[in-house]
Amino acid sequence: MANVQIIGGGPAGLMAAYSASLAGHTVTLFEKNTQLGKKLQLTGHGRCNITNACTKEEFFTHIVHNARFLYSSFAQFSNQDLLAFLKANGCPTIQEENGRVFPSTNSAVDVILCFIEVLKKQNVTIKTNEPCLSIQVENQKVKGITTPNGFYPSDGVIVTTGGMSFPTTGSTGDGYQFAKDFGLTIQPCLPGLVSIHSKDVIDLAGLSLEKVQIQVKQGKKVLYKETGPILFTHQGLSGPTILNASNFLIKKDCKSLQIDFVPSKSLEECNQLLLKALQKHPNKTVQHSLEDLLPKRFVQYLLVRVAIDAKQKCNTITKEKRLELCQLLKACPFSIDGYGDFHEAMVTVGGISVKEIDPKTMASKKIPNLKFAGEVLDLDGQTGGYNLQIAWSTGYVAGATI
Ligand SMILES: Cc1cc2nc3c(=O)[nH]c(=O)nc-3n(C[C@H](O)[C@H](O)[C@H](O)COP(=O)(O)OP(=O)(O)OC[C@H]3O[C@@H](n4cnc5c(N)ncnc54)[C@H](O)[C@@H]3O)c2cc1C
């Protein structure tokens, strides 16, 4: 039986505390806030999109960076294992569209209460309001940790301090500093699941479109493609499709993207559609006619971009201008001038290099009784419950194999 210290009382730390205690160890969980799971409380707008009920194969397609690293931990503790755990411990769940799973009470707080109850039964000592200040290592072995209350000797430490997203919740990058102290590599940390700033978005704030396709190309090669809803903001673009794309785009430092506003139609079909709309009322203004097809503000925007006067009569639009408009609808370029910052970010892109971590145990290859789990690692997923599942799976494995 080992004396195990877990640093950070978010989802990864709560799950690691559970599995380590289940394995028979004496476990102490340290959380620097006065309460556990401050970020977890905010998830899913307070409802907690706790995981996604998709298949294993689909799960990995929603992991943006280092999906392969997760194969072993997901096999050891999957989304289905999580659902069984929650059910067995009095926190039943409901599944909604696109496989998203929530606690059936729709309350993230209930997930935290469930863990508090479970950890109490497992005799885990919980120390809130007690930050870990440093980890002591001698001869490639962890000896203990130091908090403002003193030194705690340890046989094994699991670092679950989260990343740098939403720092007001306590995730201020402490784990990276611990890892750096022992020579571990940190991949550059960037805000993930954030909006995109673009000077090409003008006067469209608040407009949302249900189904567009965003694409990033390098020459003719398509680097990224996703279809779904977007939202225009004062600064640029947001909405689920943009947030999901941001993890990929920010890491690749992409400077522009294209949006296909009519992904269900080919360029020619789009041309025919416009032709029909313009021919229907030849003496009406072009603005008026196109409003039958597209939202008013969006028509105004498009016409400005192709330099067509909104008051021009339909029958005066040349074939060339119509084709220009079509091309804009099918592949409208937007510059990427920046991203939302860590205060807005839902996850961190980057973190402790997974090359230096054993994927079967989450142990550091350099210091085997020092483990890392959750967002502190260089792992990130799209929206839909995937990021919490990363925390549950890696946290479980770190605790179970200590
Ligand atoms: C607004 C918002 C909504 C989100 N919604 C969803 C969602 O619905 N579904 C989903 O899958 N993902 C969601 N996410 C992402 C998800 O919350 C994270 O992926 C997840 O919380 C990461 O878990 P973690 O345990 O690794 O880190 P965290 O949740 O960040 O927990 C780390 C904990 O460690 C503590 N800590 C830090 N340093 C120290 C120290 N030195 N000593 C002691 N304690 C320390 C922190 O206070 C914190 O409590 C959302 C994120 C945000 C910001």
The ligand as a MOL file (V3000), in Angstrom:
LIG
                    3D

  0  0  0     0  0            999 V3000
M  V30 BEGIN CTAB
M  V30 COUNTS 53 58 0 0 0
M  V30 BEGIN ATOM
M  V30 1 C -16.3100 27.2550 -19.6720 0
M  V30 2 C -15.8490 25.8570 -19.9610 0
M  V30 3 C -16.7800 24.8920 -20.3420 0
M  V30 4 C -16.3540 23.6010 -20.6320 0
M  V30 5 N -17.3010 22.6750 -20.9540 0
M  V30 6 C -16.9270 21.3920 -21.2120 0
M  V30 7 C -17.8900 20.3860 -21.4660 0
M  V30 8 O -19.1070 20.6220 -21.3540 0
M  V30 9 N -17.4470 19.1380 -21.7850 0
M  V30 10 C -16.0990 18.8380 -21.8510 0
M  V30 11 O -15.7560 17.7030 -22.1640 0
M  V30 12 N -15.1740 19.7630 -21.5370 0
M  V30 13 C -15.5350 21.0110 -21.1990 0
M  V30 14 N -14.5900 21.9320 -20.8570 0
M  V30 15 C -13.1770 21.4960 -20.7360 0
M  V30 16 C -12.9770 20.7710 -19.3860 0
M  V30 17 O -13.5030 21.5470 -18.3570 0
M  V30 18 C -11.4960 20.4910 -19.1140 0
M  V30 19 O -10.9940 19.7380 -20.1890 0
M  V30 20 C -11.3050 19.7400 -17.8140 0
M  V30 21 O -11.7990 20.4770 -16.7220 0
M  V30 22 C -9.8240 19.4200 -17.5540 0
M  V30 23 O -9.7520 18.7080 -16.3400 0
M  V30 24 P -8.4340 18.6770 -15.4540 0
M  V30 25 O -8.7700 17.9360 -14.2050 0
M  V30 26 O -7.3000 18.2030 -16.2600 0
M  V30 27 O -8.1050 20.2010 -15.1150 0
M  V30 28 P -8.9730 21.3090 -14.3360 0
M  V30 29 O -10.3960 21.0790 -14.4650 0
M  V30 30 O -8.4090 22.6010 -14.8040 0
M  V30 31 O -8.5790 21.0800 -12.8180 0
M  V30 32 C -7.3020 21.3570 -12.3170 0
M  V30 33 C -7.4100 21.6590 -10.8370 0
M  V30 34 O -6.1020 21.7440 -10.2620 0
M  V30 35 C -6.0720 22.8030 -9.3290 0
M  V30 36 N -4.6840 23.2360 -9.1670 0
M  V30 37 C -3.9020 23.8980 -10.0480 0
M  V30 38 N -2.6760 24.0980 -9.5590 0
M  V30 39 C -2.6680 23.5630 -8.2990 0
M  V30 40 C -1.6880 23.4640 -7.2660 0
M  V30 41 N -0.4470 23.9700 -7.4100 0
M  V30 42 N -2.0250 22.8320 -6.1060 0
M  V30 43 C -3.2890 22.3260 -5.9290 0
M  V30 44 N -4.2520 22.4180 -6.8660 0
M  V30 45 C -3.9430 23.0140 -8.0420 0
M  V30 46 C -6.9650 23.8610 -9.9480 0
M  V30 47 O -7.4320 24.7720 -8.9800 0
M  V30 48 C -8.0820 23.0040 -10.5390 0
M  V30 49 O -9.1370 22.8240 -9.6450 0
M  V30 50 C -14.9770 23.2450 -20.5470 0
M  V30 51 C -14.0620 24.2140 -20.1510 0
M  V30 52 C -14.4930 25.4980 -19.8520 0
M  V30 53 C -13.4620 26.5080 -19.4070 0
M  V30 END ATOM
M  V30 BEGIN BOND
M  V30 1 1 1 2
M  V30 2 1 2 3
M  V30 3 2 2 52
M  V30 4 2 3 4
M  V30 5 1 4 5
M  V30 6 1 4 50
M  V30 7 2 5 6
M  V30 8 1 6 7
M  V30 9 1 6 13
M  V30 10 2 7 8
M  V30 11 1 7 9
M  V30 12 1 9 10
M  V30 13 2 10 11
M  V30 14 1 10 12
M  V30 15 2 12 13
M  V30 16 1 13 14
M  V30 17 1 14 15
M  V30 18 1 14 50
M  V30 19 1 15 16
M  V30 20 1 16 17
M  V30 21 1 16 18
M  V30 22 1 18 19
M  V30 23 1 18 20
M  V30 24 1 20 21
M  V30 25 1 20 22
M  V30 26 1 22 23
M  V30 27 1 23 24
M  V30 28 2 24 25
M  V30 29 1 24 26
M  V30 30 1 24 27
M  V30 31 1 27 28
M  V30 32 2 28 29
M  V30 33 1 28 30
M  V30 34 1 28 31
M  V30 35 1 31 32
M  V30 36 1 32 33
M  V30 37 1 33 34
M  V30 38 1 33 48
M  V30 39 1 34 35
M  V30 40 1 35 36
M  V30 41 1 35 46
M  V30 42 1 36 37
M  V30 43 1 36 45
M  V30 44 2 37 38
M  V30 45 1 38 39
M  V30 46 1 39 40
M  V30 47 2 39 45
M  V30 48 1 40 41
M  V30 49 2 40 42
M  V30 50 1 42 43
M  V30 51 2 43 44
M  V30 52 1 44 45
M  V30 53 1 46 47
M  V30 54 1 46 48
M  V30 55 1 48 49
M  V30 56 2 50 51
M  V30 57 1 51 52
M  V30 58 1 52 53
M  V30 END BOND
M  V30 END CTAB
M  END
